[in-house]
Amino acid sequence: MTEERCVRLFLASIKSDVTRKEYLKNLDRFRTFTKTNKYSELLKIKEKKL
C-alpha cells in the first residue's frame, strides 16, 4: 500500500533507512487505529476526530 503518492513523497524526504522504517511502521499502526484503508485518507481526517 506504500505506492500511494503521499507516502512515496513522505518516505523520499527521510534520509535515514532506520528512521524511514520506524515512521512507516508507526504510520501503519496509526492507519490501523483510525480504521482507514488508505494512507491518503489520513489526510482527510478532521482535527477534532483525532
N, CA, C and O atoms as CSV, one atom per row, in Angstrom:
chain,resi,resn,atom,element,x,y,z
A,1,MET,N,N,0.814,-1.195,0.000
A,1,MET,CA,C,0.000,0.000,0.000
A,1,MET,C,C,0.860,1.263,0.000
A,1,MET,O,O,0.323,2.369,-0.044
A,2,THR,N,N,2.152,1.119,0.048
A,2,THR,CA,C,3.020,2.288,0.086
A,2,THR,C,C,3.223,2.907,-1.293
A,2,THR,O,O,4.045,3.811,-1.438
A,3,GLU,N,N,2.497,2.446,-2.307
A,3,GLU,CA,C,2.641,3.041,-3.629
A,3,GLU,C,C,1.843,4.334,-3.775
A,3,GLU,O,O,1.911,4.990,-4.815
A,4,GLU,N,N,1.096,4.700,-2.752
A,4,GLU,CA,C,0.366,5.965,-2.806
A,4,GLU,C,C,1.366,7.122,-2.869
A,4,GLU,O,O,2.413,7.101,-2.221
A,5,ARG,N,N,1.018,8.111,-3.651
A,5,ARG,CA,C,1.925,9.238,-3.882
A,5,ARG,C,C,2.307,9.949,-2.584
A,5,ARG,O,O,3.471,10.298,-2.388
A,6,CYS,N,N,1.343,10.162,-1.709
A,6,CYS,CA,C,1.627,10.878,-0.460
A,6,CYS,C,C,2.669,10.130,0.384
A,6,CYS,O,O,3.515,10.755,1.023
A,7,VAL,N,N,2.606,8.812,0.384
A,7,VAL,CA,C,3.562,8.023,1.164
A,7,VAL,C,C,4.929,8.019,0.486
A,7,VAL,O,O,5.958,8.118,1.155
A,8,ARG,N,N,4.938,7.905,-0.830
A,8,ARG,CA,C,6.218,7.939,-1.560
A,8,ARG,C,C,6.947,9.251,-1.311
A,8,ARG,O,O,8.156,9.258,-1.081
A,9,LEU,N,N,6.215,10.366,-1.357
A,9,LEU,CA,C,6.825,11.674,-1.110
A,9,LEU,C,C,7.332,11.788,0.327
A,9,LEU,O,O,8.421,12.307,0.573
A,10,PHE,N,N,6.536,11.303,1.261
A,10,PHE,CA,C,6.916,11.336,2.675
A,10,PHE,C,C,8.194,10.529,2.900
A,10,PHE,O,O,9.136,11.010,3.531
A,11,LEU,N,N,8.220,9.303,2.382
A,11,LEU,CA,C,9.383,8.443,2.585
A,11,LEU,C,C,10.621,8.968,1.859
A,11,LEU,O,O,11.741,8.796,2.340
A,12,ALA,N,N,10.428,9.595,0.722
A,12,ALA,CA,C,11.557,10.146,-0.023
A,12,ALA,C,C,12.224,11.299,0.718
A,12,ALA,O,O,13.396,11.594,0.487
A,13,SER,N,N,11.488,11.941,1.598
A,13,SER,CA,C,12.052,13.073,2.333
A,13,SER,C,C,12.878,12.642,3.544
A,13,SER,O,O,13.549,13.471,4.160
A,14,ILE,N,N,12.836,11.372,3.884
A,14,ILE,CA,C,13.562,10.854,5.047
A,14,ILE,C,C,14.859,10.220,4.576
A,14,ILE,O,O,14.841,9.299,3.759
A,15,LYS,N,N,15.966,10.699,5.079
A,15,LYS,CA,C,17.282,10.233,4.623
A,15,LYS,C,C,17.710,8.903,5.256
A,15,LYS,O,O,18.321,8.070,4.587
A,16,SER,N,N,17.401,8.706,6.511
A,16,SER,CA,C,17.851,7.517,7.227
A,16,SER,C,C,16.923,6.328,6.982
A,16,SER,O,O,15.706,6.441,7.125
A,17,ASP,N,N,17.509,5.192,6.612
A,17,ASP,CA,C,16.713,3.979,6.396
A,17,ASP,C,C,16.009,3.522,7.670
A,17,ASP,O,O,14.857,3.089,7.630
A,18,VAL,N,N,16.704,3.622,8.793
A,18,VAL,CA,C,16.126,3.197,10.073
A,18,VAL,C,C,14.936,4.080,10.423
A,18,VAL,O,O,13.885,3.579,10.823
A,19,THR,N,N,15.096,5.380,10.276
A,19,THR,CA,C,14.010,6.319,10.563
A,19,THR,C,C,12.841,6.075,9.631
A,19,THR,O,O,11.689,6.088,10.064
A,20,ARG,N,N,13.123,5.853,8.358
A,20,ARG,CA,C,12.073,5.601,7.363
A,20,ARG,C,C,11.255,4.371,7.753
A,20,ARG,O,O,10.027,4.398,7.674
A,21,LYS,N,N,11.916,3.304,8.170
A,21,LYS,CA,C,11.209,2.077,8.569
A,21,LYS,C,C,10.356,2.306,9.809
A,21,LYS,O,O,9.222,1.833,9.884
A,22,GLU,N,N,10.901,3.032,10.779
A,22,GLU,CA,C,10.153,3.320,12.011
A,22,GLU,C,C,8.937,4.199,11.728
A,22,GLU,O,O,7.846,3.926,12.230
A,23,TYR,N,N,9.112,5.236,10.940
A,23,TYR,CA,C,7.998,6.127,10.607
A,23,TYR,C,C,6.906,5.372,9.864
A,23,TYR,O,O,5.722,5.556,10.145
A,24,LEU,N,N,7.295,4.529,8.922
A,24,LEU,CA,C,6.315,3.767,8.152
A,24,LEU,C,C,5.573,2.779,9.050
A,24,LEU,O,O,4.364,2.593,8.911
A,25,LYS,N,N,6.295,2.151,9.963
A,25,LYS,CA,C,5.670,1.217,10.903
A,25,LYS,C,C,4.639,1.945,11.762
A,25,LYS,O,O,3.521,1.463,11.941
A,26,ASN,N,N,5.019,3.105,12.291
A,26,ASN,CA,C,4.097,3.857,13.145
A,26,ASN,C,C,2.951,4.487,12.357
A,26,ASN,O,O,1.834,4.599,12.862
A,27,LEU,N,N,3.223,4.890,11.141
A,27,LEU,CA,C,2.161,5.417,10.285
A,27,LEU,C,C,1.140,4.323,9.982
A,27,LEU,O,O,-0.064,4.577,9.959
A,28,ASP,N,N,1.625,3.116,9.753
A,28,ASP,CA,C,0.728,1.992,9.506
A,28,ASP,C,C,-0.094,1.657,10.755
A,28,ASP,O,O,-1.281,1.348,10.654
A,29,ARG,N,N,0.532,1.719,11.916
A,29,ARG,CA,C,-0.201,1.481,13.168
A,29,ARG,C,C,-1.290,2.534,13.360
A,29,ARG,O,O,-2.399,2.213,13.787
A,30,PHE,N,N,-0.974,3.784,13.047
A,30,PHE,CA,C,-1.954,4.858,13.182
A,30,PHE,C,C,-3.094,4.672,12.185
A,30,PHE,O,O,-4.256,4.906,12.517
A,31,ARG,N,N,-2.764,4.253,10.971
A,31,ARG,CA,C,-3.794,3.996,9.954
A,31,ARG,C,C,-4.726,2.878,10.433
A,31,ARG,O,O,-5.939,2.963,10.242
A,32,THR,N,N,-4.181,1.853,11.042
A,32,THR,CA,C,-4.994,0.768,11.595
A,32,THR,C,C,-5.864,1.284,12.738
A,32,THR,O,O,-7.044,0.945,12.827
A,33,PHE,N,N,-5.282,2.100,13.606
A,33,PHE,CA,C,-6.014,2.674,14.729
A,33,PHE,C,C,-7.209,3.503,14.262
A,33,PHE,O,O,-8.282,3.451,14.863
A,34,THR,N,N,-7.018,4.265,13.193
A,34,THR,CA,C,-8.090,5.118,12.685
A,34,THR,C,C,-9.044,4.375,11.748
A,34,THR,O,O,-10.021,4.945,11.262
A,35,LYS,N,N,-8.750,3.104,11.504
A,35,LYS,CA,C,-9.596,2.251,10.657
A,35,LYS,C,C,-9.749,2.811,9.242
A,35,LYS,O,O,-10.837,2.794,8.665
A,36,THR,N,N,-8.645,3.304,8.702
A,36,THR,CA,C,-8.661,3.780,7.326
A,36,THR,C,C,-7.977,2.752,6.439
A,36,THR,O,O,-7.083,2.032,6.886
A,37,ASN,N,N,-8.395,2.686,5.193
A,37,ASN,CA,C,-7.831,1.717,4.263
A,37,ASN,C,C,-6.629,2.249,3.503
A,37,ASN,O,O,-5.755,1.483,3.097
A,38,LYS,N,N,-6.586,3.551,3.312
A,38,LYS,CA,C,-5.503,4.165,2.550
A,38,LYS,C,C,-4.820,5.239,3.384
A,38,LYS,O,O,-5.439,5.887,4.228
A,39,TYR,N,N,-3.534,5.409,3.126
A,39,TYR,CA,C,-2.801,6.461,3.817
A,39,TYR,C,C,-3.356,7.836,3.472
A,39,TYR,O,O,-3.396,8.726,4.322
A,40,SER,N,N,-3.783,8.007,2.231
A,40,SER,CA,C,-4.302,9.308,1.816
A,40,SER,C,C,-5.558,9.701,2.588
A,40,SER,O,O,-5.869,10.886,2.703
A,41,GLU,N,N,-6.281,8.716,3.116
A,41,GLU,CA,C,-7.468,9.014,3.924
A,41,GLU,C,C,-7.085,9.673,5.243
A,41,GLU,O,O,-7.897,10.385,5.834
A,42,LEU,N,N,-5.874,9.448,5.708
A,42,LEU,CA,C,-5.412,10.089,6.943
A,42,LEU,C,C,-5.363,11.602,6.787
A,42,LEU,O,O,-5.564,12.345,7.748
A,43,LEU,N,N,-5.094,12.045,5.574
A,43,LEU,CA,C,-5.005,13.488,5.326
A,43,LEU,C,C,-6.363,14.169,5.387
A,43,LEU,O,O,-6.438,15.392,5.507
A,44,LYS,N,N,-7.434,13.393,5.307
A,44,LYS,CA,C,-8.790,13.950,5.268
A,44,LYS,C,C,-9.490,13.940,6.633
A,44,LYS,O,O,-10.600,14.455,6.769
A,45,ILE,N,N,-8.840,13.356,7.633
A,45,ILE,CA,C,-9.447,13.280,8.964
A,45,ILE,C,C,-9.478,14.669,9.595
A,45,ILE,O,O,-8.475,15.383,9.614
A,46,LYS,N,N,-10.631,15.028,10.101
A,46,LYS,CA,C,-10.778,16.317,10.769
A,46,LYS,C,C,-9.972,16.311,12.072
A,46,LYS,O,O,-9.842,15.278,12.729
A,47,GLU,N,N,-9.444,17.453,12.425
A,47,GLU,CA,C,-8.599,17.581,13.597
A,47,GLU,C,C,-9.326,17.169,14.881
A,47,GLU,O,O,-8.724,16.545,15.756
A,48,LYS,N,N,-10.587,17.504,14.999
A,48,LYS,CA,C,-11.342,17.170,16.204
A,48,LYS,C,C,-11.528,15.662,16.360
A,48,LYS,O,O,-11.638,15.162,17.480
A,49,LYS,N,N,-11.564,14.942,15.248
A,49,LYS,CA,C,-11.738,13.493,15.304
A,49,LYS,C,C,-10.481,12.793,15.804
A,49,LYS,O,O,-10.548,11.692,16.350
A,50,LEU,N,N,-9.330,13.441,15.613
A,50,LEU,CA,C,-8.073,12.862,16.060
A,50,LEU,C,C,-8.008,12.903,17.568
A,50,LEU,O,O,-7.022,12.460,18.156
